[in-house]
Amino acid sequence: MYPEDLLYTKSNVWVKINSNDTARIGITDFLQKKVGKVQFVDLPDIHTEHDQFDPFIIIESDDVMNEVYAPLSGKVISVNDEIDDDPAIINHEPYDDGWLVEIEVSHEDEINSLMDYVEYEEFMDAGEFDD
């Protein structure tokens, strides 16, 4: 049900670990549905550094403003510029073209705090996710 090659947070953020100590980050299908039609995304600046669990992205819809928390500590190395032109990409393809940022991971040990897809599925089935 959830992409098997990704890791997840309790706040419904996904992480794809790349082979070069970088990670691509986005929000899950569950979160994009909860937010509704995305109208605006405030992405961090390239080269800014964020600590794990710091709010670093804001996603806005007609009804909701949602802060996205950094799933890992790191430096932003790339942002998805297509989101500026069409933020609703997140609604249509949250795991593909709707990615948000890429970071250079600062603390690889933090990766162990993320859930794999089986753990995330169990977590979601239990209904204990963060609102």
Secondary structure as the mmCIF struct_conf table of DSSP 4:
data_model
#
loop_
_struct_conf.conf_type_id
_struct_conf.id
_struct_conf.beg_label_comp_id
_struct_conf.beg_label_asym_id
_struct_conf.beg_label_seq_id
_struct_conf.end_label_comp_id
_struct_conf.end_label_asym_id
_struct_conf.end_label_seq_id
TURN_TY1_P TURN_TY1_P1 GLU A 4 ASP A 5
STRN STRN1 LEU A 7 TYR A 8
TURN_TY1_P TURN_TY1_P2 LYS A 10 SER A 11
BEND BEND1 ASN A 12 ASN A 12
STRN STRN2 VAL A 13 ILE A 17
TURN_TY1_P TURN_TY1_P3 SER A 19 ASN A 20
BEND BEND2 ASP A 21 ASP A 21
STRN STRN3 THR A 22 ILE A 27
HELX_RH_AL_P HELX_RH_AL_P1 ASP A 29 VAL A 35
BEND BEND3 LYS A 37 LYS A 37
STRN STRN4 VAL A 38 ASP A 42
HELX_LH_PP_P HELX_LH_PP_P1 LEU A 43 ASP A 45
TURN_TY1_P TURN_TY1_P4 ILE A 46 HIS A 47
STRN STRN5 GLU A 49 HIS A 50
TURN_TY1_P TURN_TY1_P5 GLN A 52 PHE A 53
STRN STRN6 PRO A 55 SER A 61
BEND BEND4 ASP A 62 ASP A 63
STRN STRN7 MET A 65 TYR A 69
BEND BEND5 PRO A 71 LEU A 72
STRN STRN8 GLY A 74 VAL A 79
TURN_TY1_P TURN_TY1_P6 ASP A 81 ASP A 81
HELX_RH_AL_P HELX_RH_AL_P2 GLU A 82 ASP A 85
TURN_TY1_P TURN_TY1_P7 PRO A 87 ALA A 88
HELX_RH_AL_P HELX_RH_AL_P3 ILE A 89 HIS A 92
TURN_TY1_P TURN_TY1_P8 PRO A 94 GLY A 98
STRN STRN9 VAL A 101 VAL A 105
BEND BEND6 SER A 106 SER A 106
HELX_RH_3T_P HELX_RH_3T_P1 GLU A 108 SER A 113
BEND BEND7 LEU A 114 LEU A 114
STRN STRN10 MET A 115 MET A 115
HELX_RH_AL_P HELX_RH_AL_P4 TYR A 117 ASP A 125
TURN_TY1_P TURN_TY1_P9 ALA A 126 GLY A 127
#
